[in-house]
Amino acid sequence: MKKDFGDSIQNKVYEHRVLRRMSQKELAEAVGVSKQTIFVMEKNNYSPSLVLAFRIADFFNVDVNDIFTYVKGSDQNEI
């Protein structure tokens, strides 16, 4: 049985994008994904691949940890 640890990746993509006064479409085109991908990522409903996370951080010229944060959950299947 696969364990659900409840871990997640939170991000600050929205904050960085707004500071640059960019639309979701402009950011999507700059990093090679769809506008929908940026939309769901900003809502924290999608965790990007490592490659995409680094591509976004590189685009904003910041460390990947400045945009993406690992949030450790708890093992939901423990007795």
Biopython code that builds the backbone (N, CA, C, O; Angstrom):
import numpy as np
from Bio.PDB.StructureBuilder import StructureBuilder

atoms = [
    (1, "MET", "N", (0.830, -1.180, 0.000)),
    (1, "MET", "CA", (0.000, 0.000, 0.000)),
    (1, "MET", "C", (0.878, 1.249, 0.000)),
    (1, "MET", "O", (1.798, 1.368, 0.810)),
    (2, "LYS", "N", (0.596, 2.160, -0.894)),
    (2, "LYS", "CA", (1.372, 3.389, -1.015)),
    (2, "LYS", "C", (1.035, 4.337, 0.133)),
    (2, "LYS", "O", (-0.133, 4.585, 0.432)),
    (3, "LYS", "N", (2.088, 4.863, 0.772)),
    (3, "LYS", "CA", (1.880, 5.786, 1.877)),
    (3, "LYS", "C", (1.628, 7.191, 1.354)),
    (3, "LYS", "O", (2.246, 7.621, 0.380)),
    (4, "ASP", "N", (0.728, 7.897, 2.002)),
    (4, "ASP", "CA", (0.474, 9.298, 1.701)),
    (4, "ASP", "C", (1.046, 10.115, 2.851)),
    (4, "ASP", "O", (0.465, 10.160, 3.935)),
    (5, "PHE", "N", (2.175, 10.756, 2.618)),
    (5, "PHE", "CA", (2.833, 11.520, 3.657)),
    (5, "PHE", "C", (2.251, 12.927, 3.801)),
    (5, "PHE", "O", (2.524, 13.616, 4.784)),
    (6, "GLY", "N", (1.456, 13.348, 2.830)),
    (6, "GLY", "CA", (0.868, 14.670, 2.912)),
    (6, "GLY", "C", (1.849, 15.797, 2.620)),
    (6, "GLY", "O", (1.576, 16.956, 2.932)),
    (7, "ASP", "N", (2.994, 15.462, 2.020)),
    (7, "ASP", "CA", (3.988, 16.479, 1.686)),
    (7, "ASP", "C", (3.484, 17.340, 0.535)),
    (7, "ASP", "O", (2.663, 16.907, -0.273)),
    (8, "SER", "N", (3.986, 18.556, 0.478)),
    (8, "SER", "CA", (3.596, 19.428, -0.624)),
    (8, "SER", "C", (4.724, 20.400, -0.958)),
    (8, "SER", "O", (5.690, 20.545, -0.208)),
    (9, "ILE", "N", (4.577, 21.047, -2.082)),
    (9, "ILE", "CA", (5.496, 22.092, -2.509)),
    (9, "ILE", "C", (4.688, 23.380, -2.594)),
    (9, "ILE", "O", (3.762, 23.487, -3.397)),
    (10, "GLN", "N", (5.036, 24.341, -1.775)),
    (10, "GLN", "CA", (4.416, 25.658, -1.831)),
    (10, "GLN", "C", (5.294, 26.534, -2.717)),
    (10, "GLN", "O", (6.491, 26.282, -2.848)),
    (11, "ASN", "N", (4.712, 27.547, -3.319)),
    (11, "ASN", "CA", (5.530, 28.386, -4.190)),
    (11, "ASN", "C", (5.142, 29.851, -4.105)),
    (11, "ASN", "O", (4.076, 30.212, -3.604)),
    (12, "LYS", "N", (6.041, 30.679, -4.609)),
    (12, "LYS", "CA", (5.836, 32.121, -4.659)),
    (12, "LYS", "C", (5.899, 32.610, -6.105)),
    (12, "LYS", "O", (6.369, 33.715, -6.379)),
    (13, "VAL", "N", (5.423, 31.780, -7.016)),
    (13, "VAL", "CA", (5.434, 32.143, -8.432)),
    (13, "VAL", "C", (4.594, 33.396, -8.655)),
    (13, "VAL", "O", (5.015, 34.310, -9.365)),
    (14, "TYR", "N", (3.424, 33.439, -8.059)),
    (14, "TYR", "CA", (2.538, 34.591, -8.232)),
    (14, "TYR", "C", (3.238, 35.884, -7.806)),
    (14, "TYR", "O", (3.217, 36.876, -8.534)),
    (15, "GLU", "N", (3.857, 35.865, -6.626)),
    (15, "GLU", "CA", (4.518, 37.054, -6.103)),
    (15, "GLU", "C", (5.614, 37.542, -7.044)),
    (15, "GLU", "O", (5.713, 38.735, -7.332)),
    (16, "HIS", "N", (6.432, 36.611, -7.517)),
    (16, "HIS", "CA", (7.527, 36.986, -8.422)),
    (16, "HIS", "C", (6.996, 37.501, -9.755)),
    (16, "HIS", "O", (7.543, 38.444, -10.326)),
    (17, "ARG", "N", (5.939, 36.884, -10.242)),
    (17, "ARG", "CA", (5.363, 37.302, -11.520)),
    (17, "ARG", "C", (4.765, 38.700, -11.412)),
    (17, "ARG", "O", (4.961, 39.530, -12.300)),
    (18, "VAL", "N", (4.046, 38.959, -10.341)),
    (18, "VAL", "CA", (3.410, 40.268, -10.163)),
    (18, "VAL", "C", (4.463, 41.367, -9.995)),
    (18, "VAL", "O", (4.300, 42.468, -10.520)),
    (19, "LEU", "N", (5.536, 41.071, -9.268)),
    (19, "LEU", "CA", (6.608, 42.058, -9.113)),
    (19, "LEU", "C", (7.214, 42.445, -10.459)),
    (19, "LEU", "O", (7.663, 43.577, -10.642)),
    (20, "ARG", "N", (7.224, 41.514, -11.386)),
    (20, "ARG", "CA", (7.729, 41.782, -12.739)),
    (20, "ARG", "C", (6.665, 42.362, -13.660)),
    (20, "ARG", "O", (6.938, 42.703, -14.811)),
    (21, "ARG", "N", (5.439, 42.470, -13.130)),
    (21, "ARG", "CA", (4.309, 42.979, -13.909)),
    (21, "ARG", "C", (4.096, 42.177, -15.198)),
    (21, "ARG", "O", (3.949, 42.727, -16.290)),
    (22, "MET", "N", (4.088, 40.869, -15.021)),
    (22, "MET", "CA", (3.915, 39.948, -16.143)),
    (22, "MET", "C", (2.561, 39.264, -16.038)),
    (22, "MET", "O", (2.027, 39.074, -14.945)),
    (23, "SER", "N", (2.020, 38.901, -17.180)),
    (23, "SER", "CA", (0.809, 38.084, -17.192)),
    (23, "SER", "C", (1.219, 36.616, -17.059)),
    (23, "SER", "O", (2.386, 36.262, -17.226)),
    (24, "GLN", "N", (0.240, 35.781, -16.756)),
    (24, "GLN", "CA", (0.505, 34.343, -16.703)),
    (24, "GLN", "C", (0.965, 33.852, -18.068)),
    (24, "GLN", "O", (1.853, 33.006, -18.166)),
    (25, "LYS", "N", (0.365, 34.380, -19.103)),
    (25, "LYS", "CA", (0.729, 33.979, -20.460)),
    (25, "LYS", "C", (2.177, 34.333, -20.771)),
    (25, "LYS", "O", (2.896, 33.523, -21.354)),
    (26, "GLU", "N", (2.611, 35.521, -20.396)),
    (26, "GLU", "CA", (3.992, 35.943, -20.652)),
    (26, "GLU", "C", (4.992, 35.046, -19.930)),
    (26, "GLU", "O", (6.006, 34.649, -20.504)),
    (27, "LEU", "N", (4.702, 34.729, -18.668)),
    (27, "LEU", "CA", (5.592, 33.839, -17.921)),
    (27, "LEU", "C", (5.592, 32.448, -18.542)),
    (27, "LEU", "O", (6.647, 31.832, -18.698)),
    (28, "ALA", "N", (4.418, 31.958, -18.894)),
    (28, "ALA", "CA", (4.316, 30.629, -19.500)),
    (28, "ALA", "C", (5.163, 30.536, -20.759)),
    (28, "ALA", "O", (5.893, 29.564, -20.952)),
    (29, "GLU", "N", (5.066, 31.542, -21.611)),
    (29, "GLU", "CA", (5.852, 31.547, -22.846)),
    (29, "GLU", "C", (7.347, 31.623, -22.551)),
    (29, "GLU", "O", (8.151, 31.007, -23.251)),
    (30, "ALA", "N", (7.720, 32.369, -21.525)),
    (30, "ALA", "CA", (9.136, 32.533, -21.190)),
    (30, "ALA", "C", (9.771, 31.239, -20.683)),
    (30, "ALA", "O", (10.960, 31.007, -20.897)),
    (31, "VAL", "N", (8.979, 30.392, -20.008)),
    (31, "VAL", "CA", (9.536, 29.161, -19.449)),
    (31, "VAL", "C", (9.086, 27.904, -20.189)),
    (31, "VAL", "O", (9.450, 26.793, -19.802)),
    (32, "GLY", "N", (8.291, 28.074, -21.258)),
    (32, "GLY", "CA", (7.951, 26.947, -22.122)),
    (32, "GLY", "C", (6.839, 26.043, -21.649)),
    (32, "GLY", "O", (6.876, 24.836, -21.884)),
    (33, "VAL", "N", (5.840, 26.616, -20.977)),
    (33, "VAL", "CA", (4.683, 25.823, -20.557)),
    (33, "VAL", "C", (3.409, 26.562, -20.955)),
    (33, "VAL", "O", (3.468, 27.647, -21.534)),
    (34, "SER", "N", (2.266, 25.974, -20.645)),
    (34, "SER", "CA", (0.994, 26.628, -20.966)),
    (34, "SER", "C", (0.604, 27.614, -19.861)),
    (34, "SER", "O", (1.091, 27.541, -18.733)),
    (35, "LYS", "N", (-0.281, 28.527, -20.220)),
    (35, "LYS", "CA", (-0.821, 29.470, -19.236)),
    (35, "LYS", "C", (-1.528, 28.707, -18.120)),
    (35, "LYS", "O", (-1.459, 29.091, -16.953)),
    (36, "GLN", "N", (-2.206, 27.628, -18.488)),
    (36, "GLN", "CA", (-2.915, 26.805, -17.506)),
    (36, "GLN", "C", (-1.948, 26.225, -16.470)),
    (36, "GLN", "O", (-2.290, 26.135, -15.291)),
    (37, "THR", "N", (-0.754, 25.836, -16.896)),
    (37, "THR", "CA", (0.240, 25.301, -15.959)),
    (37, "THR", "C", (0.611, 26.351, -14.928)),
    (37, "THR", "O", (0.692, 26.054, -13.736)),
    (38, "ILE", "N", (0.838, 27.579, -15.381)),
    (38, "ILE", "CA", (1.171, 28.666, -14.447)),
    (38, "ILE", "C", (-0.007, 28.913, -13.503)),
    (38, "ILE", "O", (0.184, 29.100, -12.301)),
    (39, "PHE", "N", (-1.226, 28.911, -14.051)),
    (39, "PHE", "CA", (-2.426, 29.134, -13.248)),
    (39, "PHE", "C", (-2.535, 28.120, -12.108)),
    (39, "PHE", "O", (-2.694, 28.512, -10.952)),
    (40, "VAL", "N", (-2.452, 26.835, -12.415)),
    (40, "VAL", "CA", (-2.616, 25.812, -11.374)),
    (40, "VAL", "C", (-1.427, 25.793, -10.416)),
    (40, "VAL", "O", (-1.581, 25.463, -9.240)),
    (41, "MET", "N", (-0.250, 26.142, -10.912)),
    (41, "MET", "CA", (0.924, 26.217, -10.048)),
    (41, "MET", "C", (0.755, 27.338, -9.018)),
    (41, "MET", "O", (1.064, 27.159, -7.840)),
    (42, "GLU", "N", (0.266, 28.483, -9.468)),
    (42, "GLU", "CA", (0.052, 29.608, -8.557)),
    (42, "GLU", "C", (-1.013, 29.303, -7.505)),
    (42, "GLU", "O", (-0.981, 29.867, -6.412)),
    (43, "LYS", "N", (-1.940, 28.431, -7.820)),
    (43, "LYS", "CA", (-2.981, 28.013, -6.876)),
    (43, "LYS", "C", (-2.495, 26.876, -5.968)),
    (43, "LYS", "O", (-3.255, 26.376, -5.139)),
    (44, "ASN", "N", (-1.235, 26.470, -6.126)),
    (44, "ASN", "CA", (-0.639, 25.354, -5.387)),
    (44, "ASN", "C", (-1.386, 24.049, -5.626)),
    (44, "ASN", "O", (-1.484, 23.203, -4.737)),
    (45, "ASN", "N", (-1.917, 23.895, -6.849)),
    (45, "ASN", "CA", (-2.577, 22.649, -7.240)),
    (45, "ASN", "C", (-1.707, 21.816, -8.169)),
    (45, "ASN", "O", (-2.152, 20.796, -8.696)),
    (46, "TYR", "N", (-0.476, 22.248, -8.369)),
    (46, "TYR", "CA", (0.435, 21.548, -9.274)),
    (46, "TYR", "C", (1.859, 21.789, -8.803)),
    (46, "TYR", "O", (2.270, 22.928, -8.586)),
    (47, "SER", "N", (2.603, 20.705, -8.646)),
    (47, "SER", "CA", (4.021, 20.808, -8.308)),
    (47, "SER", "C", (4.822, 20.582, -9.580)),
    (47, "SER", "O", (4.689, 19.540, -10.223)),
    (48, "PRO", "N", (5.649, 21.546, -9.946)),
    (48, "PRO", "CA", (6.399, 21.422, -11.192)),
    (48, "PRO", "C", (7.501, 20.376, -11.100)),
    (48, "PRO", "O", (7.923, 19.991, -10.010)),
    (49, "SER", "N", (7.953, 19.929, -12.250)),
    (49, "SER", "CA", (9.120, 19.052, -12.283)),
    (49, "SER", "C", (10.319, 19.851, -11.788)),
    (49, "SER", "O", (10.263, 21.079, -11.723)),
    (50, "LEU", "N", (11.383, 19.173, -11.444)),
    (50, "LEU", "CA", (12.601, 19.873, -11.022)),
    (50, "LEU", "C", (13.124, 20.774, -12.128)),
    (50, "LEU", "O", (13.576, 21.890, -11.871)),
    (51, "VAL", "N", (13.062, 20.286, -13.350)),
    (51, "VAL", "CA", (13.550, 21.079, -14.481)),
    (51, "VAL", "C", (12.757, 22.375, -14.598)),
    (51, "VAL", "O", (13.343, 23.444, -14.766)),
    (52, "LEU", "N", (11.438, 22.292, -14.513)),
    (52, "LEU", "CA", (10.613, 23.485, -14.618)),
    (52, "LEU", "C", (10.842, 24.416, -13.426)),
    (52, "LEU", "O", (10.900, 25.633, -13.598)),
    (53, "ALA", "N", (10.970, 23.866, -12.240)),
    (53, "ALA", "CA", (11.232, 24.694, -11.057)),
    (53, "ALA", "C", (12.524, 25.486, -11.235)),
    (53, "ALA", "O", (12.568, 26.681, -10.946)),
    (54, "PHE", "N", (13.578, 24.815, -11.712)),
    (54, "PHE", "CA", (14.849, 25.503, -11.931)),
    (54, "PHE", "C", (14.745, 26.508, -13.078)),
    (54, "PHE", "O", (15.369, 27.568, -13.032)),
    (55, "ARG", "N", (13.966, 26.183, -14.097)),
    (55, "ARG", "CA", (13.779, 27.102, -15.221)),
    (55, "ARG", "C", (13.095, 28.391, -14.755)),
    (55, "ARG", "O", (13.477, 29.488, -15.162)),
    (56, "ILE", "N", (12.090, 28.247, -13.904)),
    (56, "ILE", "CA", (11.383, 29.418, -13.368)),
    (56, "ILE", "C", (12.303, 30.242, -12.474)),
    (56, "ILE", "O", (12.350, 31.467, -12.588)),
    (57, "ALA", "N", (13.031, 29.577, -11.591)),
    (57, "ALA", "CA", (13.965, 30.291, -10.721)),
    (57, "ALA", "C", (15.027, 31.018, -11.541)),
    (57, "ALA", "O", (15.375, 32.160, -11.243)),
    (58, "ASP", "N", (15.535, 30.358, -12.567)),
    (58, "ASP", "CA", (16.536, 30.976, -13.436)),
    (58, "ASP", "C", (15.950, 32.190, -14.147)),
    (58, "ASP", "O", (16.620, 33.215, -14.280)),
    (59, "PHE", "N", (14.715, 32.083, -14.601)),
    (59, "PHE", "CA", (14.071, 33.200, -15.281)),
    (59, "PHE", "C", (13.994, 34.423, -14.369)),
    (59, "PHE", "O", (14.248, 35.546, -14.805)),
    (60, "PHE", "N", (13.644, 34.200, -13.106)),
    (60, "PHE", "CA", (13.545, 35.303, -12.153)),
    (60, "PHE", "C", (14.895, 35.659, -11.525)),
    (60, "PHE", "O", (14.991, 36.594, -10.730)),
    (61, "ASN", "N", (15.923, 34.912, -11.885)),
    (61, "ASN", "CA", (17.286, 35.162, -11.405)),
    (61, "ASN", "C", (17.381, 35.064, -9.873)),
    (61, "ASN", "O", (18.010, 35.893, -9.215)),
    (62, "VAL", "N", (16.737, 34.027, -9.336)),
    (62, "VAL", "CA", (16.772, 33.763, -7.904)),
    (62, "VAL", "C", (17.057, 32.278, -7.678)),
    (62, "VAL", "O", (16.948, 31.473, -8.602)),
    (63, "ASP", "N", (17.416, 31.926, -6.459)),
    (63, "ASP", "CA", (17.618, 30.531, -6.088)),
    (63, "ASP", "C", (16.269, 29.816, -6.097)),
    (63, "ASP", "O", (15.246, 30.411, -5.760)),
    (64, "VAL", "N", (16.269, 28.568, -6.475)),
    (64, "VAL", "CA", (15.021, 27.788, -6.541)),
    (64, "VAL", "C", (14.306, 27.775, -5.183)),
    (64, "VAL", "O", (13.077, 27.731, -5.128)),
    (65, "ASN", "N", (15.077, 27.814, -4.091)),
    (65, "ASN", "CA", (14.483, 27.815, -2.755)),
    (65, "ASN", "C", (13.798, 29.136, -2.410)),
    (65, "ASN", "O", (13.019, 29.197, -1.459)),
    (66, "ASP", "N", (14.077, 30.179, -3.163)),
    (66, "ASP", "CA", (13.390, 31.457, -2.944)),
    (66, "ASP", "C", (11.966, 31.426, -3.493)),
    (66, "ASP", "O", (11.130, 32.238, -3.095)),
    (67, "ILE", "N", (11.689, 30.506, -4.392)),
    (67, "ILE", "CA", (10.360, 30.408, -4.990)),
    (67, "ILE", "C", (9.613, 29.168, -4.512)),
    (67, "ILE", "O", (8.412, 29.238, -4.251)),
    (68, "PHE", "N", (10.291, 28.048, -4.394)),
    (68, "PHE", "CA", (9.649, 26.785, -4.045)),
    (68, "PHE", "C", (10.090, 26.311, -2.665)),
    (68, "PHE", "O", (11.279, 26.307, -2.348)),
    (69, "THR", "N", (9.112, 25.911, -1.846)),
    (69, "THR", "CA", (9.382, 25.460, -0.489)),
    (69, "THR", "C", (8.743, 24.094, -0.270)),
    (69, "THR", "O", (7.555, 23.899, -0.526)),
    (70, "TYR", "N", (9.544, 23.165, 0.203)),
    (70, "TYR", "CA", (9.047, 21.832, 0.552)),
    (70, "TYR", "C", (8.387, 21.900, 1.920)),
    (70, "TYR", "O", (8.984, 22.378, 2.884)),
    (71, "VAL", "N", (7.147, 21.418, 1.998)),
    (71, "VAL", "CA", (6.418, 21.391, 3.252)),
    (71, "VAL", "C", (6.167, 19.942, 3.618)),
    (71, "VAL", "O", (5.394, 19.247, 2.958)),
    (72, "LYS", "N", (6.822, 19.494, 4.667)),
    (72, "LYS", "CA", (6.719, 18.106, 5.079)),
    (72, "LYS", "C", (5.395, 17.863, 5.797)),
    (72, "LYS", "O", (5.012, 18.599, 6.706)),
    (73, "GLY", "N", (4.718, 16.822, 5.366)),
    (73, "GLY", "CA", (3.455, 16.429, 6.004)),
    (73, "GLY", "C", (3.723, 15.383, 7.062)),
    (73, "GLY", "O", (4.830, 15.297, 7.592)),
    (74, "SER", "N", (2.728, 14.599, 7.366)),
    (74, "SER", "CA", (2.897, 13.503, 8.298)),
    (74, "SER", "C", (2.379, 12.234, 7.648)),
    (74, "SER", "O", (1.513, 12.296, 6.776)),
    (75, "ASP", "N", (2.888, 11.103, 8.051)),
    (75, "ASP", "CA", (2.462, 9.822, 7.487)),
    (75, "ASP", "C", (1.027, 9.538, 7.909)),
    (75, "ASP", "O", (0.764, 9.280, 9.083)),
    (76, "GLN", "N", (0.109, 9.582, 6.971)),
    (76, "GLN", "CA", (-1.310, 9.379, 7.252)),
    (76, "GLN", "C", (-1.650, 7.905, 7.508)),
    (76, "GLN", "O", (-2.750, 7.595, 7.964)),
    (77, "ASN", "N", (-0.707, 6.995, 7.215)),
    (77, "ASN", "CA", (-0.988, 5.568, 7.353)),
    (77, "ASN", "C", (-0.370, 4.948, 8.596)),
    (77, "ASN", "O", (-0.401, 3.728, 8.752)),
    (78, "GLU", "N", (0.194, 5.769, 9.489)),
    (78, "GLU", "CA", (0.767, 5.210, 10.711)),
    (78, "GLU", "C", (-0.333, 4.743, 11.637)),
    (78, "GLU", "O", (-1.442, 5.278, 11.629)),
    (79, "ILE", "N", (-0.015, 3.740, 12.434)),
    (79, "ILE", "CA", (-1.014, 3.191, 13.377)),
    (79, "ILE", "C", (-0.948, 3.962, 14.674)),
    (79, "ILE", "O", (-1.699, 3.669, 15.605)),
]
sb = StructureBuilder()
sb.init_structure("model")
sb.init_model(0)
sb.init_chain("A")
sb.init_seg("    ")
for serial, (resi, resn, name, xyz) in enumerate(atoms, 1):
    if name == "N":
        sb.init_residue(resn, " ", resi, " ")
    sb.init_atom(name, np.array(xyz, "f"), 0.0, 1.0, " ", f" {name:<3s}", serial, name[0])
structure = sb.get_structure()
